[in-house]
């Protein structure tokens, strides 16, 4: 089969790899129908995640058709259409029993990280019964690709960890796909104001159409000043960091109000400075999280009932064998006006 293979920082290739086979009785082999590229994949390509080694097939999102199952798989059979979760869950370990699937002792975020992933024609899914979701006939499979990762990530790591409440003023720093996923799902809780901050005017315009009440282009260095104008110098109730670089985490610390929550979503490859000299007295909560995907079934229902429309996040379509071009487009998002790309096998 063909797959997108990582060969070290800034080195990748679309090349022949062996088609995966059943290894454990709990495995399924899935033929990829549609997959996508995540901001985390760009961090991998920059060398920010040293656990990803030379030769790894990248990718942790997608929908497909089950081709084969191990003898212990009971929820799925060949021919079933499925959503692939970015998080693999054995369902039995101490962490899984807490609902912390991201830290599953035999799984967690392993696809496209510690084992071969979904940017390929086929993928092996361990613990298939707990790590796949059935797709009903007639569903919009492109929209459901967003359920693999970014929708539960934005919701769990940003909205739930940030404890967004009715009437809150919240700021989302980063209007990329995961920041926009946080914007979509924050509206479940009717915050009074949603301020979206980014350096890309196109993404800020998109954020307005998704429900942002205020947008700020931070490229002039005056984002803090603007936020304080909007909040009568009190700061925001919730600051959601959705980029993963030191300046955006710094910005969260500068705009958070007393009693506020800083919810980190971004994948950080470099150290950040924690300003305890200003935060110690502000009753601020700082949270981090790797998505657990515990909310995927609920989010699936909201998509099926058309309460949210994640297909809005899709801006570009490619064939799977055009993945090198797709990476160029996604990696130059500002120039290409790209959000999520869909790759069809």
C-alpha positions in Angstrom: 0.0 0.0 0.0 1.0 3.7 -0.2 1.4 5.8 2.9 2.8 9.1 4.1 6.0 8.3 6.0 8.0 10.5 8.4 11.8 10.4 8.0 12.9 13.0 10.6 12.4 16.7 10.9 11.2 18.3 7.7 11.5 14.9 5.8 8.5 13.0 4.6 7.7 10.8 1.7 4.6 9.2 0.0 5.9 5.7 -0.5 5.2 1.9 -0.5 4.7 0.3 2.9 3.5 -3.2 3.8 -0.2 -3.5 4.2 -1.1 -3.9 7.9 -2.2 -7.3 9.2 -4.1 -8.5 12.3 -1.5 -8.9 15.2 -3.8 -9.1 18.2 -7.2 -10.7 18.4 -8.6 -7.2 19.4 -7.4 -5.6 16.1 -9.3 -4.4 13.1 -7.8 -3.5 9.7 -9.6 -0.5 8.2 -9.5 0.7 4.6 -9.2 4.5 4.8 -12.0 6.4 2.9 -11.2 9.9 4.1 -8.5 11.3 6.3 -7.0 14.7 7.1 -3.9 16.5 8.4 -3.8 17.9 12.0 -1.7 20.7 13.4 -0.1 18.1 15.6 1.2 16.4 12.4 2.9 19.7 11.6 4.5 19.7 15.0 5.7 16.1 14.3 7.2 17.2 11.0 9.1 20.0 12.8 10.6 17.5 15.2 8.6 18.7 18.2 7.6 15.1 19.2 10.8 13.0 19.5 8.8 9.8 20.3 7.8 9.7 16.6 10.7 7.8 14.9 12.0 7.5 11.3 9.7 5.3 9.2 6.5 6.0 11.1 3.3 6.4 9.0 1.7 9.7 10.2 -2.0 10.5 10.9 -4.6 9.8 13.6 -7.9 10.9 12.0 -10.2 9.4 9.5 -13.2 7.3 8.5 -13.1 4.0 6.6 -14.5 0.6 6.0 -13.6 -2.4 8.2 -11.8 -5.0 6.1 -10.8 -7.6 8.7 -11.2 -8.1 12.4 -9.5 -10.2 15.1 -11.4 -13.1 16.7 -12.1 -11.0 19.9 -13.7 -8.0 18.1 -17.5 -8.2 18.7 -18.9 -4.7 17.8 -17.7 -4.6 14.2 -17.5 -6.8 11.1 -16.0 -6.4 7.7 -17.9 -3.9 5.6 -18.9 -1.6 8.5 -18.3 2.1 8.0 -16.5 3.5 11.0 -15.0 6.7 12.6 -11.4 6.1 13.8 -10.8 7.7 17.1 -7.4 9.5 17.5 -7.2 7.8 21.0 -6.9 4.0 21.4 -8.6 2.6 24.5 -8.3 -0.9 25.9 -11.3 -0.2 28.1 -10.0 -2.2 31.0 -7.0 -0.5 32.6 -7.0 1.9 35.6 -7.0 5.0 33.4 -9.7 3.7 31.0 -11.9 3.0 34.0 -11.5 6.7 35.0 -12.5 7.8 31.5 -8.9 9.0 30.9 -8.5 7.1 27.7 -5.6 9.3 26.6 -3.5 7.6 29.2 -4.6 4.0 28.5 -1.8 1.7 29.6 -2.0 -0.1 26.3 -3.1 2.7 24.0 -3.7 6.4 24.3 -2.5 8.6 21.5 -0.5 6.0 19.6 -1.8 6.3 16.1 0.7 8.2 13.9 2.8 8.5 17.0 4.0 5.2 18.5 2.4 3.0 15.8 1.5 3.5 12.2 -1.4 5.9 11.5 -4.1 6.8 9.1 -2.4 8.8 6.3 -2.3 5.6 4.3 -4.5 3.3 2.3 -5.0 1.0 5.2 -4.5 1.1 9.0 -4.4 -1.3 11.9 -6.6 -0.2 14.8 -5.8 -1.9 18.2 -8.7 -2.5 20.6 -11.2 -1.9 17.8 -14.3 -2.4 19.9 -13.3 0.7 22.0 -11.5 2.7 19.4 -13.9 2.8 16.5 -17.4 4.3 16.2 -20.1 3.0 13.8 -21.3 5.4 11.0 -25.0 5.1 10.2 -26.0 4.8 6.6 -26.5 8.2 4.9 -24.2 10.1 7.3 -21.9 12.8 6.0 -18.6 11.1 6.4 -16.5 14.2 5.7 -18.1 16.0 8.6 -17.5 12.9 10.8 -13.8 13.1 10.1 -13.9 16.1 12.5 -15.0 13.7 15.2 -11.7 11.8 15.1 -9.8 14.5 16.9 -10.5 18.2 16.6 -14.1 18.5 17.8 -13.5 16.5 21.0 -10.1 18.1 21.5 -11.5 21.6 21.3 -14.4 20.7 23.5 -12.7 18.6 26.2 -9.3 20.4 26.4 -10.7 23.9 25.9 -14.4 24.3 26.8 -14.8 21.6 29.5 -11.4 22.2 31.1 -12.0 26.0 30.9 -15.3 25.5 32.6 -17.1 27.9 30.3 -20.4 29.1 31.8 -23.4 31.1 30.7 -22.5 34.8 30.7 -18.7 34.3 30.6 -16.4 36.3 28.5 -14.0 33.9 26.9 -11.0 34.4 24.6 -9.7 31.8 22.1 -6.1 32.3 21.1 -5.6 30.7 17.7 -8.3 30.5 15.0 -7.0 27.3 13.4 -9.2 24.3 13.2 -9.0 23.3 16.8 -9.5 26.8 18.0 -12.6 27.0 15.8 -13.8 23.7 17.2 -13.6 25.2 20.6 -15.5 28.2 19.3 -18.3 26.0 17.9 -18.6 23.9 21.1 -18.3 26.8 23.6 -21.6 28.0 22.3 -23.3 25.0 24.0 -22.8 27.0 27.2 -24.0 30.4 25.9 -21.0 32.6 26.9 -21.8 36.3 26.7 -18.7 37.2 24.6 -16.3 35.1 22.6 -13.2 36.9 21.6 -11.0 35.2 19.0 -7.4 36.3 18.6 -5.2 35.4 15.6 -2.7 36.9 13.2 -4.6 35.8 10.1 -7.4 38.1 9.0 -9.1 35.4 6.9 -9.3 33.0 9.9 -10.7 35.9 12.0 -13.4 36.5 9.4 -14.3 32.8 9.4 -14.4 32.9 13.3 -17.1 35.7 13.0 -19.2 33.4 10.8 -18.8 30.7 13.4 -20.1 32.8 16.3 -17.2 35.0 17.5 -18.5 38.2 19.0 -15.2 40.1 18.8 -12.0 39.4 16.8 -8.5 40.7 17.3 -5.5 40.6 15.0 -2.6 40.3 17.3 0.1 41.0 14.8 0.4 44.7 16.0 1.2 43.7 19.5 -1.9 45.3 21.0 -4.0 42.3 21.7 -3.8 42.7 25.5 -4.8 46.3 25.2 -7.8 45.4 23.0 -9.0 42.6 25.4 -8.8 45.0 28.3 -10.9 47.5 26.4 -13.6 44.9 25.8 -13.6 43.7 29.4 -13.4 47.1 31.4 -9.8 46.1 32.4 -11.0 43.0 34.2 -9.7 40.4 31.8 -11.5 37.3 30.5 -13.1 34.5 32.5 -11.6 31.8 30.3 -8.6 31.9 28.0 -8.2 29.0 25.7 -4.7 28.5 24.2 -5.1 26.7 20.8 -1.7 27.2 19.1 1.1 25.7 21.2 3.8 28.4 21.1 5.3 30.5 24.0 3.8 33.9 22.9 0.2 32.6 22.8 0.5 31.1 26.3 2.1 34.3 27.5 -0.9 36.2 26.0 -3.3 34.0 28.0 -1.6 34.9 31.2 -1.8 38.6 30.4 -5.5 38.6 29.7 -6.9 36.3 32.3 -9.1 37.9 34.9 -9.3 37.1 38.6 -10.8 33.6 39.2 -10.3 32.7 35.6 -9.3 29.6 33.8 -6.5 29.2 31.3 -7.2 26.0 29.3 -4.3 24.8 27.2 -5.0 22.8 24.0 -1.9 23.6 22.0 0.9 21.0 21.5 4.0 22.7 23.0 7.4 21.8 21.7 9.2 24.5 23.6 9.2 25.7 27.2 7.0 28.6 28.3 7.4 31.0 31.1 4.9 30.8 34.0 4.4 34.2 35.5 3.7 33.2 39.1 4.7 36.7 40.2 1.5 38.1 38.7 -0.7 34.9 38.8 -0.2 33.8 42.4 -2.8 36.1 43.9 -5.4 35.9 41.1 -7.2 32.6 41.9 -6.4 31.4 38.4 -6.7 27.8 37.3 -4.4 26.5 34.6 -5.3 23.2 32.9 -3.6 20.9 30.4 -5.1 17.9 28.7 -4.7 15.3 26.0 -8.1 14.6 24.5 -9.8 11.6 26.0 -12.6 11.4 23.4 -15.1 10.6 26.1 -17.4 13.2 24.5 -17.3 11.7 21.0 -20.8 10.0 21.3 -22.4 13.2 22.5 -20.8 15.3 19.8 -21.8 12.6 17.2 -25.4 13.2 18.2 -25.1 17.0 17.9 -23.7 16.6 14.4 -26.4 14.1 13.4 -29.1 16.5 14.7 -27.4 19.4 12.9 -26.9 21.4 16.1 -23.3 22.0 15.0 -21.9 21.9 11.5 -18.2 20.8 11.5 -18.2 20.5 7.8 -17.7 24.3 7.9 -14.1 23.6 8.9 -13.3 21.9 5.6 -11.7 24.2 3.0 -9.7 22.0 0.7 -10.1 18.5 -0.9 -7.4 16.3 -2.3 -6.9 12.7 -3.4 -4.9 10.7 -0.9 -2.1 10.4 -3.4 -1.9 14.2 -3.4 -0.9 14.3 0.2 2.4 16.0 -0.3 0.5 18.9 -2.0 -2.0 18.8 0.8 0.7 19.3 3.4 2.1 22.3 1.5 -1.4 23.8 1.4 -2.1 23.1 5.1 1.4 24.2 6.1 0.8 27.6 4.4 -2.6 28.1 5.8 -2.6 31.9 5.8 -1.6 32.1 2.1 -3.9 29.3 1.0 -6.8 30.2 3.4 -6.8 26.6 4.6 -8.5 25.1 7.6 -9.1 21.4 7.4 -8.2 19.4 4.3 -9.9 16.2 3.3 -7.9 13.5 1.6 -10.0 10.8 -0.2 -8.7 7.4 -0.9 
